[in-house]
Amino acid sequence: MRKSFYHFLMKHRHPKPKDAISKFANSAFLDHGFPKHSEDYGELSAYLELNGDYLETMAVFDDAWQEYVSTEQ
């Protein structure tokens, strides 16, 4: 069974974020509305378009998603 995207993303949390994905992970952790059980790109993308003002750009999500798909399939 595949992990949720959120579960995958939490592997990138870091007290001193070194890159955009680490910053994203730290912010998603603090976002209590983040769809934590989702594995659906559309659902996550729509949520972040409306609520992800902590993302520098949606390309950060796309990069994280590509890593998620390649490592969690």
PQR file of N, CA, C, O and H, with PARSE charges and radii, in Angstrom:
ATOM      1  N   MET A   1       0.834  -1.190   0.000 -0.4000 1.5000
ATOM      2  CA  MET A   1       0.000   0.000   0.000 -0.0000 2.0000
ATOM      3  C   MET A   1       0.875   1.248   0.000  0.5500 1.7000
ATOM      4  O   MET A   1       1.847   1.348   0.748 -0.5500 1.4000
ATOM      5  N   ARG A   2       0.511   2.181  -0.844 -0.4000 1.5000
ATOM      6  CA  ARG A   2       1.281   3.401  -0.980 -0.0000 2.0000
ATOM      7  C   ARG A   2       1.001   4.361   0.170  0.5500 1.7000
ATOM      8  O   ARG A   2      -0.127   4.455   0.656 -0.5500 1.4000
ATOM      9  H   ARG A   2      -0.279   2.100  -1.451  0.4000 1.0000
ATOM     10  N   LYS A   3       2.040   5.072   0.598 -0.4000 1.5000
ATOM     11  CA  LYS A   3       1.884   6.092   1.638 -0.0000 2.0000
ATOM     12  C   LYS A   3       1.180   7.309   1.043  0.5500 1.7000
ATOM     13  O   LYS A   3       1.217   7.532  -0.167 -0.5500 1.4000
ATOM     14  H   LYS A   3       2.956   4.996   0.203  0.4000 1.0000
ATOM     15  N   SER A   4       0.543   8.085   1.901 -0.4000 1.5000
ATOM     16  CA  SER A   4      -0.035   9.338   1.432 -0.0000 2.0000
ATOM     17  C   SER A   4       1.100  10.294   1.037  0.5500 1.7000
ATOM     18  O   SER A   4       2.245  10.134   1.460 -0.5500 1.4000
ATOM     19  H   SER A   4       0.513   7.905   2.884  0.4000 1.0000
ATOM     20  N   PHE A   5       0.751  11.279   0.225 -0.4000 1.5000
ATOM     21  CA  PHE A   5       1.743  12.275  -0.166 -0.0000 2.0000
ATOM     22  C   PHE A   5       2.279  12.998   1.066  0.5500 1.7000
ATOM     23  O   PHE A   5       3.479  13.257   1.165 -0.5500 1.4000
ATOM     24  H   PHE A   5      -0.179  11.408  -0.119  0.4000 1.0000
ATOM     25  N   TYR A   6       1.397  13.320   1.995 -0.4000 1.5000
ATOM     26  CA  TYR A   6       1.806  14.012   3.220 -0.0000 2.0000
ATOM     27  C   TYR A   6       2.836  13.172   3.983  0.5500 1.7000
ATOM     28  O   TYR A   6       3.860  13.692   4.428 -0.5500 1.4000
ATOM     29  H   TYR A   6       0.423  13.109   1.914  0.4000 1.0000
ATOM     30  N   HIS A   7       2.563  11.884   4.130 -0.4000 1.5000
ATOM     31  CA  HIS A   7       3.489  10.994   4.840 -0.0000 2.0000
ATOM     32  C   HIS A   7       4.856  11.007   4.142  0.5500 1.7000
ATOM     33  O   HIS A   7       5.896  11.094   4.795 -0.5500 1.4000
ATOM     34  H   HIS A   7       1.732  11.461   3.768  0.4000 1.0000
ATOM     35  N   PHE A   8       4.836  10.921   2.824 -0.4000 1.5000
ATOM     36  CA  PHE A   8       6.077  11.003   2.051 -0.0000 2.0000
ATOM     37  C   PHE A   8       6.781  12.342   2.299  0.5500 1.7000
ATOM     38  O   PHE A   8       7.987  12.382   2.541 -0.5500 1.4000
ATOM     39  H   PHE A   8       3.991  10.850   2.294  0.4000 1.0000
ATOM     40  N   LEU A   9       6.016  13.431   2.237 -0.4000 1.5000
ATOM     41  CA  LEU A   9       6.582  14.767   2.365 -0.0000 2.0000
ATOM     42  C   LEU A   9       7.248  14.979   3.717  0.5500 1.7000
ATOM     43  O   LEU A   9       8.228  15.718   3.820 -0.5500 1.4000
ATOM     44  H   LEU A   9       5.036  13.398   2.040  0.4000 1.0000
ATOM     45  N   MET A  10       6.723  14.337   4.751 -0.4000 1.5000
ATOM     46  CA  MET A  10       7.276  14.529   6.094 -0.0000 2.0000
ATOM     47  C   MET A  10       8.702  14.006   6.218  0.5500 1.7000
ATOM     48  O   MET A  10       9.413  14.376   7.152 -0.5500 1.4000
ATOM     49  H   MET A  10       5.927  13.737   4.668  0.4000 1.0000
ATOM     50  N   LYS A  11       9.131  13.151   5.291 -0.4000 1.5000
ATOM     51  CA  LYS A  11      10.527  12.702   5.283 -0.0000 2.0000
ATOM     52  C   LYS A  11      11.475  13.862   4.981  0.5500 1.7000
ATOM     53  O   LYS A  11      12.670  13.786   5.269 -0.5500 1.4000
ATOM     54  H   LYS A  11       8.554  12.851   4.531  0.4000 1.0000
ATOM     55  N   HIS A  12      10.938  14.933   4.402 -0.4000 1.5000
ATOM     56  CA  HIS A  12      11.759  16.080   4.005 -0.0000 2.0000
ATOM     57  C   HIS A  12      11.775  17.195   5.042  0.5500 1.7000
ATOM     58  O   HIS A  12      12.454  18.205   4.853 -0.5500 1.4000
ATOM     59  H   HIS A  12       9.967  14.994   4.168  0.4000 1.0000
ATOM     60  N   ARG A  13      11.032  17.023   6.142 -0.4000 1.5000
ATOM     61  CA  ARG A  13      11.055  18.063   7.185 -0.0000 2.0000
ATOM     62  C   ARG A  13      12.461  18.190   7.745  0.5500 1.7000
ATOM     63  O   ARG A  13      13.170  17.200   7.926 -0.5500 1.4000
ATOM     64  H   ARG A  13      10.481  16.203   6.296  0.4000 1.0000
ATOM     65  N   HIS A  14      12.843  19.419   8.011 -0.4000 1.5000
ATOM     66  CA  HIS A  14      14.181  19.656   8.536 -0.0000 2.0000
ATOM     67  C   HIS A  14      14.161  20.940   9.354  0.5500 1.7000
ATOM     68  O   HIS A  14      13.571  21.930   8.923 -0.5500 1.4000
ATOM     69  H   HIS A  14      12.267  20.223   7.864  0.4000 1.0000
ATOM     70  N   PRO A  15      14.800  20.946  10.537 -0.5600 1.5000
ATOM     71  CA  PRO A  15      14.812  22.158  11.368  0.2800 2.0000
ATOM     72  C   PRO A  15      15.461  23.350  10.666  0.5500 1.7000
ATOM     73  O   PRO A  15      15.092  24.500  10.904 -0.5500 1.4000
ATOM     74  N   LYS A  16      16.423  23.063   9.807 -0.4000 1.5000
ATOM     75  CA  LYS A  16      17.067  24.116   9.013 -0.0000 2.0000
ATOM     76  C   LYS A  16      16.925  23.724   7.538  0.5500 1.7000
ATOM     77  O   LYS A  16      17.835  23.137   6.953 -0.5500 1.4000
ATOM     78  H   LYS A  16      16.723  22.129   9.614  0.4000 1.0000
ATOM     79  N   PRO A  17      15.773  24.056   6.945 -0.5600 1.5000
ATOM     80  CA  PRO A  17      15.513  23.592   5.565  0.2800 2.0000
ATOM     81  C   PRO A  17      16.617  24.010   4.597  0.5500 1.7000
ATOM     82  O   PRO A  17      17.065  25.157   4.570 -0.5500 1.4000
ATOM     83  N   LYS A  18      17.029  23.030   3.812 -0.4000 1.5000
ATOM     84  CA  LYS A  18      18.136  23.251   2.884 -0.0000 2.0000
ATOM     85  C   LYS A  18      17.651  23.537   1.471  0.5500 1.7000
ATOM     86  O   LYS A  18      18.416  24.022   0.637 -0.5500 1.4000
ATOM     87  H   LYS A  18      16.666  22.099   3.834  0.4000 1.0000
ATOM     88  N   ASP A  19      16.392  23.241   1.198 -0.4000 1.5000
ATOM     89  CA  ASP A  19      15.874  23.428  -0.158 -0.0000 2.0000
ATOM     90  C   ASP A  19      14.382  23.725  -0.106  0.5500 1.7000
ATOM     91  O   ASP A  19      13.773  23.731   0.963 -0.5500 1.4000
ATOM     92  H   ASP A  19      15.771  22.847   1.875  0.4000 1.0000
ATOM     93  N   ALA A  20      13.807  23.970  -1.275 -0.4000 1.5000
ATOM     94  CA  ALA A  20      12.401  24.366  -1.362 -0.0000 2.0000
ATOM     95  C   ALA A  20      11.461  23.253  -0.885  0.5500 1.7000
ATOM     96  O   ALA A  20      10.422  23.541  -0.291 -0.5500 1.4000
ATOM     97  H   ALA A  20      14.303  23.965  -2.143  0.4000 1.0000
ATOM     98  N   ILE A  21      11.808  22.003  -1.135 -0.4000 1.5000
ATOM     99  CA  ILE A  21      10.940  20.900  -0.703 -0.0000 2.0000
ATOM    100  C   ILE A  21      10.949  20.779   0.820  0.5500 1.7000
ATOM    101  O   ILE A  21       9.915  20.484   1.419 -0.5500 1.4000
ATOM    102  H   ILE A  21      12.653  21.770  -1.618  0.4000 1.0000
ATOM    103  N   SER A  22      12.092  21.001   1.448 -0.4000 1.5000
ATOM    104  CA  SER A  22      12.145  20.989   2.915 -0.0000 2.0000
ATOM    105  C   SER A  22      11.295  22.118   3.493  0.5500 1.7000
ATOM    106  O   SER A  22      10.586  21.919   4.480 -0.5500 1.4000
ATOM    107  H   SER A  22      12.932  21.240   0.961  0.4000 1.0000
ATOM    108  N   LYS A  23      11.362  23.298   2.886 -0.4000 1.5000
ATOM    109  CA  LYS A  23      10.525  24.420   3.339 -0.0000 2.0000
ATOM    110  C   LYS A  23       9.042  24.075   3.178  0.5500 1.7000
ATOM    111  O   LYS A  23       8.232  24.358   4.060 -0.5500 1.4000
ATOM    112  H   LYS A  23      11.938  23.459   2.085  0.4000 1.0000
ATOM    113  N   PHE A  24       8.699  23.464   2.047 -0.4000 1.5000
ATOM    114  CA  PHE A  24       7.333  23.024   1.788 -0.0000 2.0000
ATOM    115  C   PHE A  24       6.888  22.030   2.856  0.5500 1.7000
ATOM    116  O   PHE A  24       5.789  22.150   3.398 -0.5500 1.4000
ATOM    117  H   PHE A  24       9.358  23.234   1.330  0.4000 1.0000
ATOM    118  N   ALA A  25       7.728  21.060   3.157 -0.4000 1.5000
ATOM    119  CA  ALA A  25       7.392  20.045   4.163 -0.0000 2.0000
ATOM    120  C   ALA A  25       7.153  20.683   5.528  0.5500 1.7000
ATOM    121  O   ALA A  25       6.190  20.342   6.215 -0.5500 1.4000
ATOM    122  H   ALA A  25       8.621  20.963   2.718  0.4000 1.0000
ATOM    123  N   ASN A  26       8.017  21.594   5.916 -0.4000 1.5000
ATOM    124  CA  ASN A  26       7.848  22.268   7.204 -0.0000 2.0000
ATOM    125  C   ASN A  26       6.537  23.044   7.244  0.5500 1.7000
ATOM    126  O   ASN A  26       5.829  23.012   8.251 -0.5500 1.4000
ATOM    127  H   ASN A  26       8.799  21.871   5.359  0.4000 1.0000
ATOM    128  N   SER A  27       6.207  23.738   6.161 -0.4000 1.5000
ATOM    129  CA  SER A  27       4.973  24.518   6.109 -0.0000 2.0000
ATOM    130  C   SER A  27       3.740  23.622   6.084  0.5500 1.7000
ATOM    131  O   SER A  27       2.746  23.916   6.748 -0.5500 1.4000
ATOM    132  H   SER A  27       6.781  23.765   5.343  0.4000 1.0000
ATOM    133  N   ALA A  28       3.799  22.530   5.321 -0.4000 1.5000
ATOM    134  CA  ALA A  28       2.668  21.601   5.264 -0.0000 2.0000
ATOM    135  C   ALA A  28       2.404  20.991   6.640  0.5500 1.7000
ATOM    136  O   ALA A  28       1.251  20.758   7.004 -0.5500 1.4000
ATOM    137  H   ALA A  28       4.606  22.291   4.782  0.4000 1.0000
ATOM    138  N   PHE A  29       3.453  20.735   7.394 -0.4000 1.5000
ATOM    139  CA  PHE A  29       3.313  20.200   8.746 -0.0000 2.0000
ATOM    140  C   PHE A  29       2.499  21.145   9.628  0.5500 1.7000
ATOM    141  O   PHE A  29       1.701  20.702  10.454 -0.5500 1.4000
ATOM    142  H   PHE A  29       4.389  20.925   7.098  0.4000 1.0000
ATOM    143  N   LEU A  30       2.706  22.441   9.447 -0.4000 1.5000
ATOM    144  CA  LEU A  30       2.001  23.444  10.250 -0.0000 2.0000
ATOM    145  C   LEU A  30       0.613  23.775   9.711  0.5500 1.7000
ATOM    146  O   LEU A  30      -0.164  24.454  10.383 -0.5500 1.4000
ATOM    147  H   LEU A  30       3.354  22.800   8.776  0.4000 1.0000
ATOM    148  N   ASP A  31       0.291  23.300   8.499 -0.4000 1.5000
ATOM    149  CA  ASP A  31      -0.999  23.567   7.850 -0.0000 2.0000
ATOM    150  C   ASP A  31      -1.999  22.497   8.289  0.5500 1.7000
ATOM    151  O   ASP A  31      -2.001  21.387   7.757 -0.5500 1.4000
ATOM    152  H   ASP A  31       0.921  22.748   7.954  0.4000 1.0000
ATOM    153  N   HIS A  32      -2.841  22.833   9.254 -0.4000 1.5000
ATOM    154  CA  HIS A  32      -3.764  21.850   9.822 -0.0000 2.0000
ATOM    155  C   HIS A  32      -4.854  21.409   8.854  0.5500 1.7000
ATOM    156  O   HIS A  32      -5.512  20.396   9.090 -0.5500 1.4000
ATOM    157  H   HIS A  32      -2.839  23.734   9.686  0.4000 1.0000
ATOM    158  N   GLY A  33      -5.053  22.146   7.777 -0.4000 1.5000
ATOM    159  CA  GLY A  33      -6.056  21.764   6.783 -0.0000 2.0000
ATOM    160  C   GLY A  33      -5.510  20.915   5.654  0.5500 1.7000
ATOM    161  O   GLY A  33      -6.270  20.464   4.797 -0.5500 1.4000
ATOM    162  H   GLY A  33      -4.519  22.969   7.585  0.4000 1.0000
ATOM    163  N   PHE A  34      -4.205  20.688   5.638 -0.4000 1.5000
ATOM    164  CA  PHE A  34      -3.585  19.926   4.544 -0.0000 2.0000
ATOM    165  C   PHE A  34      -4.221  18.541   4.454  0.5500 1.7000
ATOM    166  O   PHE A  34      -4.386  17.867   5.470 -0.5500 1.4000
ATOM    167  H   PHE A  34      -3.588  21.055   6.334  0.4000 1.0000
ATOM    168  N   PRO A  35      -4.580  18.113   3.235 -0.5600 1.5000
ATOM    169  CA  PRO A  35      -5.204  16.780   3.068  0.2800 2.0000
ATOM    170  C   PRO A  35      -4.196  15.654   3.319  0.5500 1.7000
ATOM    171  O   PRO A  35      -3.565  15.143   2.394 -0.5500 1.4000
ATOM    172  N   LYS A  36      -4.066  15.290   4.574 -0.4000 1.5000
ATOM    173  CA  LYS A  36      -3.001  14.380   5.012 -0.0000 2.0000
ATOM    174  C   LYS A  36      -3.109  12.947   4.487  0.5500 1.7000
ATOM    175  O   LYS A  36      -2.104  12.238   4.432 -0.5500 1.4000
ATOM    176  H   LYS A  36      -4.578  15.705   5.325  0.4000 1.0000
ATOM    177  N   HIS A  37      -4.297  12.516   4.104 -0.4000 1.5000
ATOM    178  CA  HIS A  37      -4.455  11.122   3.670 -0.0000 2.0000
ATOM    179  C   HIS A  37      -4.552  10.976   2.157  0.5500 1.7000
ATOM    180  O   HIS A  37      -4.757   9.874   1.650 -0.5500 1.4000
ATOM    181  H   HIS A  37      -5.113  13.093   4.148  0.4000 1.0000
ATOM    182  N   SER A  38      -4.407  12.073   1.442 -0.4000 1.5000
ATOM    183  CA  SER A  38      -4.595  12.040  -0.004 -0.0000 2.0000
ATOM    184  C   SER A  38      -3.395  11.473  -0.749  0.5500 1.7000
ATOM    185  O   SER A  38      -2.241  11.683  -0.377 -0.5500 1.4000
ATOM    186  H   SER A  38      -4.240  12.969   1.854  0.4000 1.0000
ATOM    187  N   GLU A  39      -3.712  10.745  -1.814 -0.4000 1.5000
ATOM    188  CA  GLU A  39      -2.721  10.259  -2.771 -0.0000 2.0000
ATOM    189  C   GLU A  39      -3.065  10.784  -4.154  0.5500 1.7000
ATOM    190  O   GLU A  39      -2.524  10.313  -5.155 -0.5500 1.4000
ATOM    191  H   GLU A  39      -4.650  10.574  -2.117  0.4000 1.0000
ATOM    192  N   ASP A  40      -3.970  11.765  -4.214 -0.4000 1.5000
ATOM    193  CA  ASP A  40      -4.528  12.246  -5.475 -0.0000 2.0000
ATOM    194  C   ASP A  40      -3.928  13.594  -5.875  0.5500 1.7000
ATOM    195  O   ASP A  40      -4.071  14.584  -5.158 -0.5500 1.4000
ATOM    196  H   ASP A  40      -4.410  12.148  -3.401  0.4000 1.0000
ATOM    197  N   TYR A  41      -3.260  13.619  -7.018 -0.4000 1.5000
ATOM    198  CA  TYR A  41      -2.612  14.838  -7.484 -0.0000 2.0000
ATOM    199  C   TYR A  41      -3.603  15.996  -7.611  0.5500 1.7000
ATOM    200  O   TYR A  41      -3.328  17.108  -7.161 -0.5500 1.4000
ATOM    201  H   TYR A  41      -3.143  12.814  -7.600  0.4000 1.0000
ATOM    202  N   GLY A  42      -4.753  15.727  -8.225 -0.4000 1.5000
ATOM    203  CA  GLY A  42      -5.746  16.777  -8.443 -0.0000 2.0000
ATOM    204  C   GLY A  42      -6.241  17.397  -7.149  0.5500 1.7000
ATOM    205  O   GLY A  42      -6.349  18.618  -7.035 -0.5500 1.4000
ATOM    206  H   GLY A  42      -4.977  14.823  -8.590  0.4000 1.0000
ATOM    207  N   GLU A  43      -6.541  16.550  -6.178 -0.4000 1.5000
ATOM    208  CA  GLU A  43      -7.015  17.045  -4.883 -0.0000 2.0000
ATOM    209  C   GLU A  43      -5.948  17.903  -4.201  0.5500 1.7000
ATOM    210  O   GLU A  43      -6.239  18.991  -3.702 -0.5500 1.4000
ATOM    211  H   GLU A  43      -6.453  15.559  -6.271  0.4000 1.0000
ATOM    212  N   LEU A  44      -4.726  17.408  -4.186 -0.4000 1.5000
ATOM    213  CA  LEU A  44      -3.636  18.133  -3.533 -0.0000 2.0000
ATOM    214  C   LEU A  44      -3.313  19.435  -4.260  0.5500 1.7000
ATOM    215  O   LEU A  44      -3.100  20.469  -3.627 -0.5500 1.4000
ATOM    216  H   LEU A  44      -4.490  16.525  -4.592  0.4000 1.0000
ATOM    217  N   SER A  45      -3.280  19.381  -5.574 -0.4000 1.5000
ATOM    218  CA  SER A  45      -2.981  20.570  -6.363 -0.0000 2.0000
ATOM    219  C   SER A  45      -4.045  21.639  -6.157  0.5500 1.7000
ATOM    220  O   SER A  45      -3.718  22.812  -5.976 -0.5500 1.4000
ATOM    221  H   SER A  45      -3.453  18.541  -6.088  0.4000 1.0000
ATOM    222  N   ALA A  46      -5.314  21.245  -6.182 -0.4000 1.5000
ATOM    223  CA  ALA A  46      -6.412  22.197  -5.972 -0.0000 2.0000
ATOM    224  C   ALA A  46      -6.326  22.814  -4.577  0.5500 1.7000
ATOM    225  O   ALA A  46      -6.519  24.019  -4.414 -0.5500 1.4000
ATOM    226  H   ALA A  46      -5.580  20.292  -6.329  0.4000 1.0000
ATOM    227  N   TYR A  47      -6.038  21.991  -3.580 -0.4000 1.5000
ATOM    228  CA  TYR A  47      -5.909  22.504  -2.220 -0.0000 2.0000
ATOM    229  C   TYR A  47      -4.782  23.544  -2.140  0.5500 1.7000
ATOM    230  O   TYR A  47      -4.958  24.622  -1.572 -0.5500 1.4000
ATOM    231  H   TYR A  47      -5.882  21.013  -3.713  0.4000 1.0000
ATOM    232  N   LEU A  48      -3.636  23.205  -2.710 -0.4000 1.5000
ATOM    233  CA  LEU A  48      -2.487  24.098  -2.620 -0.0000 2.0000
ATOM    234  C   LEU A  48      -2.683  25.382  -3.432  0.5500 1.7000
ATOM    235  O   LEU A  48      -2.186  26.440  -3.047 -0.5500 1.4000
ATOM    236  H   LEU A  48      -3.493  22.329  -3.171  0.4000 1.0000
ATOM    237  N   GLU A  49      -3.407  25.292  -4.555 -0.4000 1.5000
ATOM    238  CA  GLU A  49      -3.693  26.498  -5.344 -0.0000 2.0000
ATOM    239  C   GLU A  49      -4.468  27.507  -4.493  0.5500 1.7000
ATOM    240  O   GLU A  49      -4.253  28.715  -4.602 -0.5500 1.4000
ATOM    241  H   GLU A  49      -3.811  24.432  -4.868  0.4000 1.0000
ATOM    242  N   LEU A  50      -5.362  27.009  -3.656 -0.4000 1.5000
ATOM    243  CA  LEU A  50      -6.198  27.887  -2.832 -0.0000 2.0000
ATOM    244  C   LEU A  50      -5.582  28.223  -1.474  0.5500 1.7000
ATOM    245  O   LEU A  50      -5.823  29.304  -0.937 -0.5500 1.4000
ATOM    246  H   LEU A  50      -5.537  26.029  -3.568  0.4000 1.0000
ATOM    247  N   ASN A  51      -4.801  27.317  -0.922 -0.4000 1.5000
ATOM    248  CA  ASN A  51      -4.338  27.462   0.458 -0.0000 2.0000
ATOM    249  C   ASN A  51      -2.822  27.426   0.640  0.5500 1.7000
ATOM    250  O   ASN A  51      -2.326  27.629   1.748 -0.5500 1.4000
ATOM    251  H   ASN A  51      -4.605  26.439  -1.358  0.4000 1.0000
ATOM    252  N   GLY A  52      -2.104  27.177  -0.411 -0.4000 1.5000
ATOM    253  CA  GLY A  52      -0.654  26.989  -0.283 -0.0000 2.0000
ATOM    254  C   GLY A  52       0.148  28.250  -0.487  0.5500 1.7000
ATOM    255  O   GLY A  52       1.133  28.254  -1.225 -0.5500 1.4000
ATOM    256  H   GLY A  52      -2.507  27.012  -1.311  0.4000 1.0000
ATOM    257  N   ASP A  53      -0.270  29.332   0.170 -0.4000 1.5000
ATOM    258  CA  ASP A  53       0.453  30.593   0.002 -0.0000 2.0000
ATOM    259  C   ASP A  53       1.877  30.509   0.557  0.5500 1.7000
ATOM    260  O   ASP A  53       2.679  31.417   0.342 -0.5500 1.4000
ATOM    261  H   ASP A  53      -1.070  29.328   0.769  0.4000 1.0000
ATOM    262  N   TYR A  54       2.188  29.437   1.260 -0.4000 1.5000
ATOM    263  CA  TYR A  54       3.551  29.232   1.765 -0.0000 2.0000
ATOM    264  C   TYR A  54       4.481  28.655   0.700  0.5500 1.7000
ATOM    265  O   TYR A  54       5.692  28.579   0.911 -0.5500 1.4000
ATOM    266  H   TYR A  54       1.536  28.700   1.435  0.4000 1.0000
ATOM    267  N   LEU A  55       3.925  28.247  -0.441 -0.4000 1.5000
ATOM    268  CA  LEU A  55       4.756  27.727  -1.529 -0.0000 2.0000
ATOM    269  C   LEU A  55       5.297  28.890  -2.357  0.5500 1.7000
ATOM    270  O   LEU A  55       4.552  29.795  -2.733 -0.5500 1.4000
ATOM    271  H   LEU A  55       2.941  28.309  -0.612  0.4000 1.0000
ATOM    272  N   GLU A  56       6.589  28.859  -2.635 -0.4000 1.5000
ATOM    273  CA  GLU A  56       7.177  29.888  -3.496 -0.0000 2.0000
ATOM    274  C   GLU A  56       6.548  29.819  -4.882  0.5500 1.7000
ATOM    275  O   GLU A  56       6.260  30.844  -5.500 -0.5500 1.4000
ATOM    276  H   GLU A  56       7.195  28.124  -2.330  0.4000 1.0000
ATOM    277  N   THR A  57       6.342  28.599  -5.360 -0.4000 1.5000
ATOM    278  CA  THR A  57       5.753  28.348  -6.668 -0.0000 2.0000
ATOM    279  C   THR A  57       5.180  26.931  -6.668  0.5500 1.7000
ATOM    280  O   THR A  57       5.649  26.069  -5.924 -0.5500 1.4000
ATOM    281  H   THR A  57       6.576  27.766  -4.858  0.4000 1.0000
ATOM    282  N   MET A  58       4.178  26.694  -7.492 -0.4000 1.5000
ATOM    283  CA  MET A  58       3.599  25.349  -7.565 -0.0000 2.0000
ATOM    284  C   MET A  58       4.595  24.341  -8.130  0.5500 1.7000
ATOM    285  O   MET A  58       4.398  23.134  -7.991 -0.5500 1.4000
ATOM    286  H   MET A  58       3.797  27.394  -8.096  0.4000 1.0000
ATOM    287  N   ALA A  59       5.655  24.819  -8.761 -0.4000 1.5000
ATOM    288  CA  ALA A  59       6.686  23.914  -9.272 -0.0000 2.0000
ATOM    289  C   ALA A  59       7.330  23.123  -8.133  0.5500 1.7000
ATOM    290  O   ALA A  59       7.796  22.004  -8.349 -0.5500 1.4000
ATOM    291  H   ALA A  59       5.815  25.799  -8.874  0.4000 1.0000
ATOM    292  N   VAL A  60       7.360  23.684  -6.937 -0.4000 1.5000
ATOM    293  CA  VAL A  60       7.905  22.962  -5.776 -0.0000 2.0000
ATOM    294  C   VAL A  60       7.042  21.740  -5.496  0.5500 1.7000
ATOM    295  O   VAL A  60       7.563  20.650  -5.257 -0.5500 1.4000
ATOM    296  H   VAL A  60       6.981  24.593  -6.762  0.4000 1.0000
ATOM    297  N   PHE A  61       5.713  21.920  -5.524 -0.4000 1.5000
ATOM    298  CA  PHE A  61       4.808  20.784  -5.344 -0.0000 2.0000
ATOM    299  C   PHE A  61       5.014  19.772  -6.464  0.5500 1.7000
ATOM    300  O   PHE A  61       5.093  18.572  -6.203 -0.5500 1.4000
ATOM    301  H   PHE A  61       5.290  22.805  -5.718  0.4000 1.0000
ATOM    302  N   ASP A  62       5.102  20.241  -7.706 -0.4000 1.5000
ATOM    303  CA  ASP A  62       5.286  19.326  -8.836 -0.0000 2.0000
ATOM    304  C   ASP A  62       6.570  18.514  -8.699  0.5500 1.7000
ATOM    305  O   ASP A  62       6.577  17.319  -8.995 -0.5500 1.4000
ATOM    306  H   ASP A  62       5.038  21.216  -7.918  0.4000 1.0000
ATOM    307  N   ASP A  63       7.648  19.141  -8.259 -0.4000 1.5000
ATOM    308  CA  ASP A  63       8.910  18.422  -8.054 -0.0000 2.0000
ATOM    309  C   ASP A  63       8.759  17.370  -6.953  0.5500 1.7000
ATOM    310  O   ASP A  63       9.215  16.235  -7.099 -0.5500 1.4000
ATOM    311  H   ASP A  63       7.642  20.112  -8.019  0.4000 1.0000
ATOM    312  N   ALA A  64       8.118  17.760  -5.859 -0.4000 1.5000
ATOM    313  CA  ALA A  64       7.896  16.812  -4.755 -0.0000 2.0000
ATOM    314  C   ALA A  64       6.996  15.675  -5.212  0.5500 1.7000
ATOM    315  O   ALA A  64       7.224  14.522  -4.848 -0.5500 1.4000
ATOM    316  H   ALA A  64       7.748  18.681  -5.741  0.4000 1.0000
ATOM    317  N   TRP A  65       5.977  15.987  -6.006 -0.4000 1.5000
ATOM    318  CA  TRP A  65       5.055  14.962  -6.503 -0.0000 2.0000
ATOM    319  C   TRP A  65       5.801  13.952  -7.385  0.5500 1.7000
ATOM    320  O   TRP A  65       5.583  12.747  -7.270 -0.5500 1.4000
ATOM    321  H   TRP A  65       5.792  16.924  -6.301  0.4000 1.0000
ATOM    322  N   GLN A  66       6.677  14.444  -8.260 -0.4000 1.5000
ATOM    323  CA  GLN A  66       7.435  13.536  -9.123 -0.0000 2.0000
ATOM    324  C   GLN A  66       8.298  12.586  -8.304  0.5500 1.7000
ATOM    325  O   GLN A  66       8.396  11.400  -8.622 -0.5500 1.4000
ATOM    326  H   GLN A  66       6.855  15.423  -8.354  0.4000 1.0000
ATOM    327  N   GLU A  67       8.915  13.096  -7.266 -0.4000 1.5000
ATOM    328  CA  GLU A  67       9.717  12.237  -6.385 -0.0000 2.0000
ATOM    329  C   GLU A  67       8.814  11.234  -5.669  0.5500 1.7000
ATOM    330  O   GLU A  67       9.164  10.061  -5.541 -0.5500 1.4000
ATOM    331  H   GLU A  67       8.835  14.058  -7.007  0.4000 1.0000
ATOM    332  N   TYR A  68       7.661  11.692  -5.207 -0.4000 1.5000
ATOM    333  CA  TYR A  68       6.694  10.813  -4.542 -0.0000 2.0000
ATOM    334  C   TYR A  68       6.281   9.668  -5.463  0.5500 1.7000
ATOM    335  O   TYR A  68       6.311   8.503  -5.065 -0.5500 1.4000
ATOM    336  H   TYR A  68       7.376  12.645  -5.312  0.4000 1.0000
ATOM    337  N   VAL A  69       5.899  10.000  -6.682 -0.4000 1.5000
ATOM    338  CA  VAL A  69       5.433   8.986  -7.627 -0.0000 2.0000
ATOM    339  C   VAL A  69       6.556   7.991  -7.939  0.5500 1.7000
ATOM    340  O   VAL A  69       6.306   6.789  -8.034 -0.5500 1.4000
ATOM    341  H   VAL A  69       5.875  10.946  -7.005  0.4000 1.0000
ATOM    342  N   SER A  70       7.768   8.474  -8.097 -0.4000 1.5000
ATOM    343  CA  SER A  70       8.869   7.572  -8.466 -0.0000 2.0000
ATOM    344  C   SER A  70       9.338   6.707  -7.293  0.5500 1.7000
ATOM    345  O   SER A  70       9.868   5.618  -7.517 -0.5500 1.4000
ATOM    346  H   SER A  70       7.971   9.450  -8.020  0.4000 1.0000
ATOM    347  N   THR A  71       9.157   7.159  -6.058 -0.4000 1.5000
ATOM    348  CA  THR A  71       9.651   6.371  -4.931 -0.0000 2.0000
ATOM    349  C   THR A  71       8.571   5.572  -4.216  0.5500 1.7000
ATOM    350  O   THR A  71       8.888   4.600  -3.530 -0.5500 1.4000
ATOM    351  H   THR A  71       8.726   8.043  -5.876  0.4000 1.0000
ATOM    352  N   GLU A  72       7.301   5.955  -4.357 -0.4000 1.5000
ATOM    353  CA  GLU A  72       6.244   5.294  -3.596 -0.0000 2.0000
ATOM    354  C   GLU A  72       5.380   4.354  -4.419  0.5500 1.7000
ATOM    355  O   GLU A  72       4.438   3.768  -3.886 -0.5500 1.4000
ATOM    356  H   GLU A  72       7.044   6.745  -4.914  0.4000 1.0000
ATOM    357  N   GLN A  73       5.676   4.194  -5.710 -0.4000 1.5000
ATOM    358  CA  GLN A  73       4.867   3.294  -6.550 -0.0000 2.0000
ATOM    359  C   GLN A  73       5.306   1.860  -6.379  0.5500 1.7000
ATOM    360  O   GLN A  73       4.741   0.963  -7.005 -0.5500 1.4000
ATOM    361  H   GLN A  73       6.441   4.670  -6.144  0.4000 1.0000
TER
END
